[in-house]
Amino acid sequence: MLAFALLAVASLVVPNVAAAAPTVVATCGTTVDDGILASDLDCSATPGFAVTLAKGGRLDLAGHTIVSGSTVSLVGGGGVRCLGDCTVDGGGGSLVSGVALEWPDAQQTSGVTLPYPLRGHASISDLTISGYMTAASAQVLDVTSSTLVGNFSGCFARDLTIASTTISNPFPWGHQSASGRRVLITDSVLEGGGGVTTRLIDVYRSTITGMHHSGIQATGNRPLRRLYAEESVIDDNCVIGISEVCADLLSTRRPPRLVDTTCSTSLRYNLINKTWTTWGICSED
């Protein structure tokens, strides 16, 4: 009983240990667990990634800008590399490539990425990413309240969530604006890129327009699990006409389900006889 009382008293006098303050990132190529920028960081002359986050790491740009440099062979380069699960909070800040978006200089540059094979969950918020070959990639990727503009391609992940975000790719030869096995898009605008490729997609209160190829392309040998859109606009795509087979909605086997959503064209690919027909659900079908 006395020992219990002494332990109780001791617990009252042990001071609370404050959480460690984030590390101020002021050097290019640094690796941190929990980092924060106190000012802009120009790494355009430093090859590789400007910042590397340890597994479970977090970076707060606090409204500042990181300019990244060229790639390193077999490693790549760009803004932030995560060694596992990570969080990148822009606070209104930016990741900008300091390398011209041309081969071979820009090859393998990424705004936020994980080492291949991308095993980990990356969360991005309140951040602008521009000028990279790939804006962001991970096994599981959440992009919220951000702007991805002027990148060769947008977001790649097995499971991809895009919320309150704008993705704009002006390059007619660019790759997909978004790609993943499962994609969720809410309250966002995707325009002027290579479109969205997926097997399962849900779109809410969003606009997918001006794509160089199909707006949403949900095809493959495996059956489409779901293409659902609600209160959205998926229209005026196929602006470049890279392929003769192009539509606002392009899928196999299962018909898209649209609720209060507008589109002009849809196509269905028959895997058995290898023919294309319309789904008869858009205004010009």
Secondary structure, DSSP 4 states (H G I P E B T S, - for coil): -HHHHHHHHHHHHSPPPPPPPPEE--STTEEEEEEE-SS-EE-TTS-SEEEEEEEEEEEE-TT-EEEE---BTTTBEEEEEESSSEEEEEEEEEEEE-S-SSTTTTTTEEEEE-STTT-SEEEEEEEEEES-SEEEEEEEEEEES-EEES-SEEEEEEEEEEES-EEE---TT---SEE-SEEEEES-EEESSS-EE-SEEEEES-EEE--SS-SEEE-SSSPP-EEEEES-EEES--SS--SSS--SEEEESSPPEEES-B-S-EEEEETTTTEEE--S-STT-
